Amino acid sequence: MEENFTLAVTGQSLIKHDTRTINSQEFDRVSTILQGADLAFTNFEGTIYGAHGGWPLKGFYFGSSKPDVLDALGEIGFRALSLSNNHSFDLGPSGILSTVEEVEKRGFLHAGIGRNKKEASGPSSATFGRRAVSMVAMDGGPGPDFMYAADGTDGRGERPGVNRLRLSRILEVDETAFAQLQAIRDKAEYSALDFLMDNQPDDEPALGDADIGIGRAIFRRSNRFKRTIRIDEDDMARNLQAIETAAKSGSLVIAYLHHHHWATDWLKSPDWISAFARQCIDAGATVFVSHGVPVLLPIEIYQGRPIFHSLGNFIFHTRSEISLWQRNEVWESVVGLCSFDRENRLTSLKLHPVVIGGEEGLKDDALERRLVPHLATGAAAERILRRVAAESKEYGSRIEVVDGTGVFELA
């Protein structure tokens, strides 16, 4: 086995246009970095409208892509795709089947969706050069139960879908507020049957003795006010087992999570993500990557292995009327180049900053024209790298900015 293996990881790729026709030296420089790695990885943030057809299962935020966007991703340099995200099921089971079919046709290593729960759970594996690589990709929602893959049982067929890590929001409130909620529930004669019906078509969530469910919200008696996340124990055990299985085979293991359970200040990392990522590393993951929060978040090193809290966006084909996406941070990210030795131990980590649409693109209010990432230089590179370095310092990371590149100081 070769001494070093370089894995390139990027922000998510919400791609709806074939980028192969774009002539841009700045974009070519990004592609060159990816093509120079032994393996380049991104999240394909979408679903393919292909041979199996499908129907929109979402409102304003619905999105699907033609199969040629996969050819575009391949030309950029990607050979590994996570497929678990909030757009995976936008065309229903038909879109899942078409996406799997088109991705497999092109030879990508992929994980996170499948024809049933067993297939979606993974791990998926392939060999690049002489290095075995495995992936386990999860989605934490929120999303309806029916978008997640299920195995068949007696009298019930299997369901194509997404690999789930069920995350539930809990709103902690103090004793006074909890008593007020109880009074509102009782005086309004809101019953357990109402709670069941309000959660359809999903099954109603389990409530503990200190919980109240109203509508789709769960309130918990506490001594503080705080929004917290509960991770389903069965889903966590199943996914950690898949990671452990892959690691025992000797693979370099990529653990991936997409979620929309952001912190209130979404430029900050959610307080639960580091703990979960560390559990994935403890189970055998070589690297943990997350997307969903559409901005670059801290990067930490745990047990000599990298954790990317969020890599933000790499390609982000969206619409100008969504004012939330006007912030510059949505369009700025890094390409992480991770080098591993033959024992899959991290030997170096470098960050190459990118701006989707380039610096000029940030001045253009038409988001539709920000099509591909440009390699950031000068003041833009300094801005991006200084910000991620400052945020990552909280997790013990030391990042030095050298000639427009972020270089991790590894112990």
C-alpha positions as CSV (number, residue, x, y, z in Angstrom):
1,M,0.0,0.0,0.0
2,E,1.2,3.5,-0.8
3,E,2.5,5.6,2.1
4,N,0.0,8.4,1.7
5,F,-3.5,8.8,0.4
6,T,-5.0,12.2,-0.1
7,L,-8.8,12.8,0.3
8,A,-10.3,16.1,-0.9
9,V,-13.5,17.2,0.8
10,T,-15.7,20.1,-0.2
11,G,-18.9,21.9,0.6
12,Q,-22.2,20.4,-0.7
13,S,-23.0,20.5,-4.4
14,L,-26.6,21.7,-5.1
15,I,-26.1,21.5,-8.8
16,K,-28.9,22.0,-11.4
17,H,-26.9,23.1,-14.4
18,D,-24.3,21.3,-16.4
19,T,-21.1,23.3,-15.5
20,R,-19.0,21.7,-18.2
21,T,-19.7,24.6,-20.6
22,I,-18.3,27.2,-18.2
23,N,-14.9,28.6,-19.2
24,S,-13.2,30.0,-16.1
25,Q,-9.5,29.8,-15.2
26,E,-10.4,30.3,-11.5
27,F,-12.8,27.4,-11.6
28,D,-10.2,25.3,-13.4
29,R,-7.8,25.9,-10.6
30,V,-10.3,24.4,-8.1
31,S,-10.8,21.4,-10.4
32,T,-7.0,20.9,-10.6
33,I,-6.8,20.7,-6.8
34,L,-9.6,18.1,-6.7
35,Q,-8.1,16.1,-9.6
36,G,-4.7,16.0,-7.9
37,A,-6.2,14.1,-4.9
38,D,-6.4,10.4,-4.8
39,L,-10.2,10.8,-4.1
40,A,-12.5,13.8,-4.1
41,F,-15.7,13.8,-2.2
42,T,-18.9,16.0,-2.1
43,N,-22.5,15.7,-1.2
44,F,-24.8,15.6,-4.3
45,E,-27.6,17.9,-2.9
46,G,-30.5,16.8,-5.1
47,T,-32.3,14.0,-6.8
48,I,-32.2,12.9,-10.5
49,Y,-35.2,13.1,-12.7
50,G,-34.5,9.9,-14.8
51,A,-36.0,6.8,-16.1
52,H,-38.2,6.2,-13.1
53,G,-39.9,9.6,-13.3
54,G,-41.5,10.9,-10.1
55,W,-43.6,13.8,-8.8
56,P,-42.7,16.8,-6.7
57,L,-43.1,16.1,-3.0
58,K,-42.1,19.5,-1.8
59,G,-43.4,23.1,-2.3
60,F,-41.3,26.2,-2.9
61,Y,-38.0,24.4,-2.1
62,F,-38.5,21.5,-4.5
63,G,-35.5,20.7,-6.7
64,S,-34.4,18.0,-9.2
65,S,-31.7,17.7,-11.7
66,K,-31.0,16.0,-15.1
67,P,-28.5,13.2,-15.1
68,D,-25.9,15.3,-16.9
69,V,-25.1,17.1,-13.7
70,L,-23.4,13.9,-12.5
71,D,-21.2,14.0,-15.6
72,A,-20.3,17.6,-14.6
73,L,-19.4,16.5,-11.1
74,G,-17.2,13.7,-12.5
75,E,-15.4,16.1,-14.8
76,I,-14.7,18.5,-11.9
77,G,-12.9,15.5,-10.2
78,F,-15.4,13.9,-7.9
79,R,-15.5,10.1,-7.6
80,A,-17.3,9.8,-4.2
81,L,-20.8,11.2,-3.4
82,S,-22.9,11.2,-0.4
83,L,-26.6,11.2,-1.4
84,S,-28.4,11.6,1.9
85,N,-30.0,15.1,2.3
86,N,-33.2,17.1,2.4
87,H,-33.5,17.0,-1.4
88,S,-32.9,13.3,-1.9
89,F,-36.6,12.5,-1.8
90,D,-38.0,15.5,-3.7
91,L,-39.3,13.1,-6.4
92,G,-40.2,10.4,-4.0
93,P,-39.1,6.7,-4.4
94,S,-38.9,7.2,-8.1
95,G,-36.2,9.8,-7.7
96,I,-34.3,7.6,-5.3
97,L,-34.3,4.8,-7.9
98,S,-33.2,7.1,-10.7
99,T,-30.4,8.7,-8.7
100,V,-29.0,5.3,-7.6
101,E,-29.2,4.0,-11.2
102,E,-27.5,7.1,-12.7
103,V,-24.8,7.3,-10.0
104,E,-24.0,3.6,-10.4
105,K,-23.9,3.9,-14.1
106,R,-21.1,6.4,-13.8
107,G,-19.1,4.4,-11.2
108,F,-19.2,6.8,-8.3
109,L,-18.7,5.5,-4.8
110,H,-22.0,6.5,-3.1
111,A,-23.9,6.1,0.1
112,G,-26.9,7.4,2.0
113,I,-29.9,6.3,-0.2
114,G,-31.0,2.9,-1.4
115,R,-33.8,0.6,-2.5
116,N,-34.4,-0.3,1.1
117,K,-33.1,0.4,4.6
118,K,-30.3,-2.2,4.5
119,E,-28.9,-0.8,1.2
120,A,-29.3,2.8,2.3
121,S,-27.5,2.1,5.6
122,G,-24.4,0.8,4.0
123,P,-21.5,0.8,4.3
124,S,-20.6,1.3,0.7
125,S,-17.0,0.4,-0.4
126,A,-14.6,0.8,-3.3
127,T,-10.9,0.7,-4.0
128,F,-9.0,3.8,-5.2
129,G,-5.4,3.0,-6.2
130,R,-4.6,0.4,-3.6
131,R,-6.7,2.1,-0.8
132,A,-10.0,0.7,0.3
133,V,-12.5,3.4,1.1
134,S,-15.9,3.0,2.7
135,M,-18.7,5.4,3.3
136,V,-21.7,5.7,5.7
137,A,-24.0,8.6,4.9
138,M,-26.9,9.8,7.1
139,D,-29.6,12.4,7.0
140,G,-30.9,14.0,10.2
141,G,-33.8,15.9,8.7
142,P,-36.2,17.2,9.7
143,G,-38.2,15.3,7.2
144,P,-41.3,13.1,7.0
145,D,-41.0,9.5,8.0
146,F,-41.9,8.4,4.5
147,M,-38.8,9.8,2.9
148,Y,-36.6,7.4,4.9
149,A,-35.8,3.9,3.5
150,A,-37.5,0.9,5.0
151,D,-37.0,-2.9,4.7
152,G,-40.0,-5.1,3.7
153,T,-41.9,-7.1,6.3
154,D,-44.8,-9.5,6.1
155,G,-47.6,-7.6,4.3
156,R,-45.6,-4.5,3.8
157,G,-43.2,-3.9,1.0
158,E,-39.8,-2.2,1.2
159,R,-39.5,1.5,0.6
160,P,-36.7,3.2,-1.4
161,G,-35.4,6.2,0.5
162,V,-32.8,7.9,2.6
163,N,-30.6,6.5,5.5
164,R,-32.0,8.1,8.6
165,L,-30.4,9.5,11.8
166,R,-33.6,10.7,13.5
167,L,-33.0,14.0,15.3
168,S,-35.8,15.5,17.4
169,R,-36.0,19.1,18.6
170,I,-36.8,19.5,22.3
171,L,-37.7,22.9,23.7
172,E,-36.6,23.0,27.4
173,V,-38.6,25.4,29.6
174,D,-38.6,26.2,33.3
175,E,-41.2,25.1,35.8
176,T,-43.4,28.2,35.5
177,A,-43.5,28.0,31.7
178,F,-44.1,24.3,31.8
179,A,-47.1,24.8,34.1
180,Q,-48.5,27.4,31.7
181,L,-48.2,25.0,28.8
182,Q,-50.0,22.3,30.8
183,A,-52.8,24.8,31.6
184,I,-53.1,25.9,27.9
185,R,-53.2,22.2,26.8
186,D,-55.8,21.3,29.4
187,K,-58.1,24.3,29.0
188,A,-58.0,24.0,25.2
189,E,-58.9,20.3,25.7
190,Y,-56.0,19.3,23.6
191,S,-55.9,15.5,23.8
192,A,-53.5,12.6,23.0
193,L,-55.6,11.9,20.0
194,D,-55.1,15.5,18.8
195,F,-51.3,15.1,19.2
196,L,-51.5,11.8,17.2
197,M,-53.5,13.5,14.4
198,D,-51.3,16.6,14.3
199,N,-48.2,14.4,13.6
200,Q,-49.8,12.5,10.7
201,P,-48.6,11.0,8.3
202,D,-45.8,10.4,10.8
203,D,-46.3,8.3,13.9
204,E,-46.5,10.5,17.0
205,P,-43.1,10.8,18.9
206,A,-42.7,9.2,22.2
207,L,-43.1,11.5,25.2
208,G,-41.3,11.2,28.5
209,D,-42.8,12.0,31.9
210,A,-41.3,15.5,31.8
211,D,-42.6,16.2,28.2
212,I,-45.6,17.8,26.7
213,G,-46.5,17.5,23.0
214,I,-48.5,20.2,21.3
215,G,-48.8,20.1,17.5
216,R,-45.4,19.0,16.3
217,A,-43.5,20.6,19.2
218,I,-42.2,18.8,22.3
219,F,-41.6,20.8,25.5
220,R,-39.6,19.5,28.4
221,R,-39.7,20.6,32.0
222,S,-36.3,21.9,33.0
223,N,-34.5,24.6,35.0
224,R,-33.6,26.6,31.9
225,F,-34.8,27.7,28.5
226,K,-32.9,25.9,25.7
227,R,-33.5,24.2,22.4
228,T,-31.8,20.8,22.4
229,I,-31.5,17.8,20.0
230,R,-32.3,14.2,20.9
231,I,-30.7,11.5,18.8
232,D,-32.7,8.3,18.3
233,E,-30.8,5.5,20.0
234,D,-31.7,2.8,17.5
235,D,-30.7,4.9,14.5
236,M,-27.4,5.9,16.2
237,A,-26.5,2.3,17.1
238,R,-27.3,1.1,13.6
239,N,-25.2,3.8,11.9
240,L,-22.3,3.4,14.3
241,Q,-22.4,-0.3,13.7
242,A,-22.1,0.3,9.9
243,I,-19.0,2.5,10.6
244,E,-17.5,-0.1,12.8
245,T,-18.1,-2.8,10.2
246,A,-16.3,-0.8,7.6
247,A,-13.4,0.1,9.8
248,K,-12.8,-3.6,10.7
249,S,-12.3,-4.3,7.0
250,G,-9.3,-2.0,7.0
251,S,-11.0,0.7,5.0
252,L,-10.5,4.5,5.2
253,V,-14.0,5.3,6.4
254,I,-15.9,8.5,5.6
255,A,-18.8,9.2,8.0
256,Y,-21.2,11.8,6.7
257,L,-24.2,13.6,8.1
258,H,-26.6,16.1,6.5
259,H,-29.0,18.0,8.8
260,H,-31.0,21.2,9.2
261,H,-30.8,21.3,13.0
262,W,-28.8,24.5,13.0
263,A,-27.8,26.7,16.0
264,T,-29.9,29.8,16.5
265,D,-26.9,31.7,15.2
266,W,-26.2,29.5,12.2
267,L,-22.7,30.9,11.9
268,K,-22.0,28.9,15.0
269,S,-21.7,25.1,15.3
270,P,-24.7,23.3,16.9
271,D,-23.6,22.2,20.4
272,W,-24.4,18.5,19.7
273,I,-22.5,17.9,16.5
274,S,-19.0,17.6,18.0
275,A,-20.2,14.9,20.4
276,F,-21.9,12.9,17.7
277,A,-18.9,13.2,15.3
278,R,-16.6,12.0,18.1
279,Q,-18.8,8.9,18.5
280,C,-18.4,8.2,14.8
281,I,-14.6,8.5,15.1
282,D,-14.6,6.2,18.2
283,A,-16.6,3.7,16.1
284,G,-13.8,3.7,13.4
285,A,-14.5,6.7,11.1
286,T,-11.3,8.1,9.6
287,V,-13.0,11.5,8.8
288,F,-16.4,13.0,9.7
289,V,-18.0,15.5,7.2
290,S,-21.2,17.4,7.7
291,H,-23.3,19.6,5.5
292,G,-26.8,21.2,5.7
293,V,-25.8,24.3,7.6
294,P,-25.0,26.4,4.5
295,V,-21.9,28.0,5.9
296,L,-18.3,27.0,6.8
297,L,-18.1,26.0,10.5
298,P,-15.2,24.8,12.7
299,I,-12.8,22.0,11.9
300,E,-11.5,20.0,14.8
301,I,-9.0,17.1,15.1
302,Y,-10.1,14.3,17.5
303,Q,-7.9,11.3,18.1
304,G,-5.8,12.4,15.1
305,R,-8.8,12.4,12.8
306,P,-10.6,15.4,11.2
307,I,-14.1,16.5,12.0
308,F,-15.7,19.1,9.6
309,H,-18.7,20.5,11.4
310,S,-19.9,22.0,8.1
311,L,-18.1,22.7,4.9
312,G,-20.9,24.9,3.6
313,N,-21.4,25.1,-0.1
314,F,-19.3,24.2,-3.1
315,I,-21.9,24.6,-5.8
316,F,-25.2,26.3,-4.8
317,H,-27.7,26.8,-7.7
318,T,-30.5,28.7,-6.0
319,R,-32.8,31.6,-6.6
320,S,-32.4,35.3,-5.9
321,E,-35.7,35.7,-4.1
322,I,-34.5,33.6,-1.1
323,S,-33.1,36.5,0.9
324,L,-31.5,34.2,3.5
325,W,-28.8,33.2,1.0
326,Q,-27.6,36.8,0.3
327,R,-25.0,36.6,3.1
328,N,-21.5,36.3,1.8
329,E,-20.7,33.5,4.2
330,V,-23.1,31.3,2.3
331,W,-20.8,31.6,-0.8
332,E,-17.5,31.1,0.9
333,S,-15.9,27.8,1.9
334,V,-12.7,25.7,1.6
335,V,-11.5,22.6,-0.1
336,G,-9.9,20.4,2.6
337,L,-7.0,18.2,1.5
338,C,-6.5,15.4,4.1
339,S,-3.4,13.2,3.8
340,F,-3.5,9.8,5.5
341,D,-0.7,7.3,6.1
342,R,-1.0,3.5,5.5
343,E,-2.7,3.1,8.9
344,N,-5.3,5.8,7.9
345,R,-3.7,8.3,10.4
346,L,-3.9,12.0,9.4
347,T,-0.5,13.3,8.4
348,S,-1.5,16.7,7.0
349,L,-4.5,18.9,6.5
350,K,-4.6,21.9,4.2
351,L,-7.4,24.3,3.4
352,H,-7.8,26.0,0.0
353,P,-10.4,28.8,0.2
354,V,-13.1,29.2,-2.5
355,V,-15.8,31.8,-3.3
356,I,-18.7,30.6,-5.4
357,G,-18.9,33.1,-8.3
358,G,-15.7,34.7,-7.2
359,E,-15.3,38.1,-5.5
360,E,-17.1,39.8,-8.4
361,G,-20.0,37.4,-7.9
362,L,-20.5,38.5,-4.3
363,K,-21.4,42.0,-5.7
364,D,-24.0,40.6,-8.1
365,D,-27.5,40.4,-6.6
366,A,-28.5,37.8,-9.2
367,L,-27.6,34.6,-7.3
368,E,-28.4,32.6,-10.4
369,R,-25.2,33.8,-12.0
370,R,-23.0,32.4,-9.2
371,L,-22.5,29.0,-10.8
372,V,-19.1,27.6,-9.8
373,P,-16.5,28.1,-7.1
374,H,-13.4,30.2,-7.8
375,L,-10.1,29.7,-5.9
376,A,-9.9,32.7,-3.4
377,T,-6.7,34.7,-3.3
378,G,-5.5,37.8,-1.5
379,A,-7.8,39.5,1.0
380,A,-10.7,37.1,0.3
381,A,-8.5,34.1,1.1
382,E,-7.3,35.8,4.3
383,R,-10.9,36.6,5.3
384,I,-12.2,33.0,4.8
385,L,-9.2,31.3,6.5
386,R,-9.0,33.7,9.4
387,R,-12.6,33.2,10.2
388,V,-12.5,29.4,10.1
389,A,-9.2,29.5,12.1
390,A,-10.8,31.7,14.8
391,E,-13.9,29.5,15.0
392,S,-11.9,26.3,15.1
393,K,-9.6,27.5,17.9
394,E,-12.5,26.8,20.3
395,Y,-12.0,23.1,19.5
396,G,-8.3,23.1,20.0
397,S,-7.3,23.5,16.3
398,R,-4.4,25.6,15.3
399,I,-4.5,26.8,11.7
400,E,-1.7,28.9,10.2
401,V,-2.4,31.0,7.0
402,V,0.5,30.5,4.6
403,D,0.4,32.0,1.1
404,G,-3.4,31.9,0.9
405,T,-3.6,28.4,2.2
406,G,-4.7,27.2,5.7
407,V,-2.3,24.7,7.2
408,F,-3.2,22.7,10.3
409,E,-0.6,22.3,13.0
410,L,-0.9,18.6,13.9
411,A,0.4,17.3,17.3
